[in-house]
C-alpha cells in the first residue's frame, strides 16, 4: 500500500509538473512575449510622439518667423536672382546712370560663368559724363547691396566692378568716356554654405 501511495504521489507530482510546464508554455510565455512586444511598441510610440512634438514646436517657431523669412527671401532673390534677367538689370543701370548724371552708351552682356553657389554674369558698359558723375554712379552701384547692423539692405542686384577704363574725350573738356566691366552675381544653387 505504501508503494502505491508513492506511485500516486509521483504521478500527481508529474501531472502537476506537466500542468505547470504546459501552463508556462501555453499561457504564460505567449502572454509575456505579447507584453514584451507591447512594451516595445509603447516605447516606439512614445519616441514618435516626442519627435512629433519637437517637430511641431519647431514648425510653430517657423510660423512665427515666416513673414520675416519671406521678406528676407524677396530681398535675397532681388540681390541674387536665379536667372540672368538682363532687361531688369538694364533698367536698374539706366536709372543709376541718369540719377548720377552719366550718359548710357551701351551694354554688352557676356555668357554667365557657372559656379556654386554663385554664378557670375559679366557685363561690359560704356558711359560718358564727368569724373564726379562717374563717382556718383559707382557709389550708386555699391549702394544696391549694403551690409549694416548685421543685416543686408537691398535695393538692387549684387554687382562688382571688375575693371574700369577712363579716357578723356577732349583735352580741354571735362567729359570722359568710361568702359566698365561689371560682374552681376546670380544664385545657381546650394553650395558648401547651404541654400537660400
Helices and strands as residue ranges (DSSP letters): H 2-23, I 24-28, H 29-79, H 86-100, E 103-113, E 118-130, H 131-143, E 145-148, E 151-154, E 159-168, E 175-187
